[in-house]
Amino acid sequence: MASDTGPRTNQAGLPSANPTSSYWLREPNALLLGHRSTPDLPEEADIVIIGSGITGAFAARSLLQDYSCNKKVVMIEAREACGGATGRNGGHCQPLVYGTNPAVAAFELETFSFLERLVRDENIDCDWITLSGGVHAFMSTPLFQTAVAQVDSLTKTHPFLASQLEVILPTNPSKLARLRAPNCHGAIIQKTAASLWPYKLIAHILTSLLPNPNFNLQTNTPVLSLSPSPSSPGKHQILTPRGTLTTPKVLLATNGYTSHLLPSLSDLIVPVRGQISAIVPPSPVQTLTHSYLFAADPEKGQHAPRDDYLVQRPVLTPDSGGEVIYGGGRRLALRLGLGQYNDDELELKVAHYLRSNLSPPLDLGGKDEELPATYEWTGVMGYSRDSNAWVGEVPSHRGIWVCAGYTGHGMPSAALSARAVAAQMLGLPESGQGHARLPEEFKITEERINRARQGAKLEDCGGWEGAYFSGPADGE
Ligand SMILES: Cc1cc2nc3c(=O)[nH]c(=O)nc-3n(C[C@H](O)[C@H](O)[C@H](O)COP(=O)(O)OP(=O)(O)OC[C@H]3O[C@@H](n4cnc5c(N)ncnc54)[C@H](O)[C@@H]3O)c2cc1C
């Protein structure tokens, strides 16, 4: 890998100090708020996890609970716990079944089931709702046809994955109307989808680890740099404003911010800013049984497609609850959000778009109008150069593991990716405990890095090369 000197194009900075207010962070967990397990930052640890989102939380849980390792694990977080993308996302958990590599699709389905079981078995209060499916509504015929070709190809090569999908043709307008997407040019229903309150899931995981004497959580502590320890050969020195921590093993669970600490990954995991609004639906509030994704070709004068998504919060009464958590509008964002790692500002153009472009295309039972929003916020995703997550020890950086780069996605793959990386850090077999193996596509190797670098740069393709925006999956 290239040496880590000098600023790089698209290199992330630190998480910004005053991020926009996310809907999901409005009920912080009292045990986690400002939490520091010890008043001072420890000087030594067996394993340091940087980042306390879904990746960091599940990695810590795997190390300390699933694998019962008897090691001192310190988690360092720049903000309050879960203050990054996991606390600022769209609340949508949906494995991507078509238009992706089938092994990745199977892994995401497995991760979804794992989360669903976990929420049920541990009775986690995180508003998990298993939906009747996710409606992918295509606002353009060519995009719909591309998606249908991908489904056809899966039917031949991977019938199980294809059985997760239902194609609704434009010749079935009554079904499209029942799905509340009457104006689209066709839809694909993906049967596995859920909505949840992501912060509350992570708060459960982290608070259940707090009593473990081997777990030390240090919030509000940005890691400024990561370098070889000058005094302990083979170890890493983690510099923070509160002191320095030395460790032989570090996990960067820092997603879009990873390149701040490992600049050589700047062209492989690129920070991309996304924006969300919590939209108040018209009264009486209709209950949506599905999640939605709206895809359309670029409009005249634009070069980026429409790629918007939503879930609904539980409806409480005919007049309350049921906010639509609506994300997207990235095609209107500055530089399509690419390289933007500051989530302390809103893009007003995008905010206006989200308020005024929900109904239609979604039939919410009211007039077609601009709708009010209770919260509007931004967050930073980690887009991957080859659209797959990067999971494993970084070549040429012995003792540094990464688990990041989920692109616009992440909830249906982070938990088991984190479990796999935890196993690697302990030298255990990755596939343990009956879980799907980490897809080869996620593993970090020199060969994959070189291959990815031969592909398009994210700033040239905008990050839309995957899923229904590209040709049929090759069925490998
Ligand atoms: C606007 C938006 C909408 C999204 N919608 C969805 C969706 O609906 N469904 C879905 O599946 N995915 C969605 N995603 C993607 C998903 O949220 C992410 O893939 C996932 O949350 C990544 O989790 P993580 O734990 O790896 O990263 P994060 O949750 O970002 O956690 C990384 C943590 O590391 C901390 N950190 C970073 N650098 C440092 C440092 N130097 N020192 C200390 N701490 C540091 C950060 O503060 C942060 O808390 C969305 C993301 C965004 C931003």
The ligand as an SDF file (V2000), in Angstrom:
LIG
                    3D

 53 58  0  0  0  0  0  0  0  0999 V2000
  -27.7660    9.5840    5.9400 C   0  0  0  0  0  0  0  0  0  0  0  0
  -27.5200    8.1010    5.9770 C   0  0  0  0  0  0  0  0  0  0  0  0
  -28.5580    7.2140    5.6710 C   0  0  0  0  0  0  0  0  0  0  0  0
  -28.3390    5.8410    5.7050 C   0  0  0  0  0  0  0  0  0  0  0  0
  -29.3810    4.9900    5.5620 N   0  0  0  0  0  0  0  0  0  0  0  0
  -29.1970    3.6620    5.7160 C   0  0  0  0  0  0  0  0  0  0  0  0
  -30.2860    2.7800    5.7320 C   0  0  0  0  0  0  0  0  0  0  0  0
  -31.4440    3.1780    5.7150 O   0  0  0  0  0  0  0  0  0  0  0  0
  -30.0130    1.4440    5.7870 N   0  0  0  0  0  0  0  0  0  0  0  0
  -28.7450    0.9620    5.8730 C   0  0  0  0  0  0  0  0  0  0  0  0
  -28.5460   -0.2440    5.8760 O   0  0  0  0  0  0  0  0  0  0  0  0
  -27.6980    1.7990    5.9450 N   0  0  0  0  0  0  0  0  0  0  0  0
  -27.8880    3.1280    5.8830 C   0  0  0  0  0  0  0  0  0  0  0  0
  -26.8340    3.9720    5.9820 N   0  0  0  0  0  0  0  0  0  0  0  0
  -25.4900    3.4040    6.1320 C   0  0  0  0  0  0  0  0  0  0  0  0
  -25.2910    2.8650    7.5620 C   0  0  0  0  0  0  0  0  0  0  0  0
  -25.7820    3.7950    8.4960 O   0  0  0  0  0  0  0  0  0  0  0  0
  -23.7990    2.6060    7.7840 C   0  0  0  0  0  0  0  0  0  0  0  0
  -23.3150    1.7040    6.8220 O   0  0  0  0  0  0  0  0  0  0  0  0
  -23.5330    1.9940    9.1520 C   0  0  0  0  0  0  0  0  0  0  0  0
  -24.2160    2.6910   10.1510 O   0  0  0  0  0  0  0  0  0  0  0  0
  -22.0450    1.9970    9.4260 C   0  0  0  0  0  0  0  0  0  0  0  0
  -21.8500    1.6780   10.7670 O   0  0  0  0  0  0  0  0  0  0  0  0
  -20.4040    1.8290   11.3890 P   0  0  0  0  0  0  0  0  0  0  0  0
  -20.5100    1.4380   12.8030 O   0  0  0  0  0  0  0  0  0  0  0  0
  -19.4350    1.1080   10.5440 O   0  0  0  0  0  0  0  0  0  0  0  0
  -20.0710    3.3770   11.2360 O   0  0  0  0  0  0  0  0  0  0  0  0
  -20.5990    4.6150   12.0900 P   0  0  0  0  0  0  0  0  0  0  0  0
  -21.9440    4.3890   12.6300 O   0  0  0  0  0  0  0  0  0  0  0  0
  -20.3550    5.8380   11.2830 O   0  0  0  0  0  0  0  0  0  0  0  0
  -19.6230    4.5900   13.3230 O   0  0  0  0  0  0  0  0  0  0  0  0
  -18.2890    5.0420   13.2210 C   0  0  0  0  0  0  0  0  0  0  0  0
  -17.9870    5.7720   14.5030 C   0  0  0  0  0  0  0  0  0  0  0  0
  -16.5980    6.0570   14.5400 O   0  0  0  0  0  0  0  0  0  0  0  0
  -16.4300    7.3160   15.1470 C   0  0  0  0  0  0  0  0  0  0  0  0
  -15.1360    7.8180   14.7000 N   0  0  0  0  0  0  0  0  0  0  0  0
  -14.7490    8.0370   13.4240 C   0  0  0  0  0  0  0  0  0  0  0  0
  -13.4930    8.5070   13.4010 N   0  0  0  0  0  0  0  0  0  0  0  0
  -13.0790    8.5830   14.6790 C   0  0  0  0  0  0  0  0  0  0  0  0
  -11.8770    8.9960   15.2980 C   0  0  0  0  0  0  0  0  0  0  0  0
  -10.8150    9.4510   14.5910 N   0  0  0  0  0  0  0  0  0  0  0  0
  -11.7900    8.9340   16.6550 N   0  0  0  0  0  0  0  0  0  0  0  0
  -12.8300    8.4660   17.3930 C   0  0  0  0  0  0  0  0  0  0  0  0
  -14.0020    8.0810   16.8500 N   0  0  0  0  0  0  0  0  0  0  0  0
  -14.1220    8.1270   15.5100 C   0  0  0  0  0  0  0  0  0  0  0  0
  -17.6000    8.1350   14.6190 C   0  0  0  0  0  0  0  0  0  0  0  0
  -17.8710    9.2400   15.4440 O   0  0  0  0  0  0  0  0  0  0  0  0
  -18.7090    7.1110   14.5930 C   0  0  0  0  0  0  0  0  0  0  0  0
  -19.5020    7.1350   15.7550 O   0  0  0  0  0  0  0  0  0  0  0  0
  -27.0250    5.3490    5.9940 C   0  0  0  0  0  0  0  0  0  0  0  0
  -26.0050    6.2330    6.3230 C   0  0  0  0  0  0  0  0  0  0  0  0
  -26.2570    7.5970    6.3350 C   0  0  0  0  0  0  0  0  0  0  0  0
  -25.1530    8.5270    6.7480 C   0  0  0  0  0  0  0  0  0  0  0  0
  1  2  1  0
  2  3  1  0
  2 52  2  0
  3  4  2  0
  4  5  1  0
  4 50  1  0
  5  6  2  0
  6  7  1  0
  6 13  1  0
  7  8  2  0
  7  9  1  0
  9 10  1  0
 10 11  2  0
 10 12  1  0
 12 13  2  0
 13 14  1  0
 14 15  1  0
 14 50  1  0
 15 16  1  0
 16 17  1  0
 16 18  1  0
 18 19  1  0
 18 20  1  0
 20 21  1  0
 20 22  1  0
 22 23  1  0
 23 24  1  0
 24 25  2  0
 24 26  1  0
 24 27  1  0
 27 28  1  0
 28 29  2  0
 28 30  1  0
 28 31  1  0
 31 32  1  0
 32 33  1  0
 33 34  1  0
 33 48  1  0
 34 35  1  0
 35 36  1  0
 35 46  1  0
 36 37  1  0
 36 45  1  0
 37 38  2  0
 38 39  1  0
 39 40  1  0
 39 45  2  0
 40 41  1  0
 40 42  2  0
 42 43  1  0
 43 44  2  0
 44 45  1  0
 46 47  1  0
 46 48  1  0
 48 49  1  0
 50 51  2  0
 51 52  1  0
 52 53  1  0
M  END
$$$$
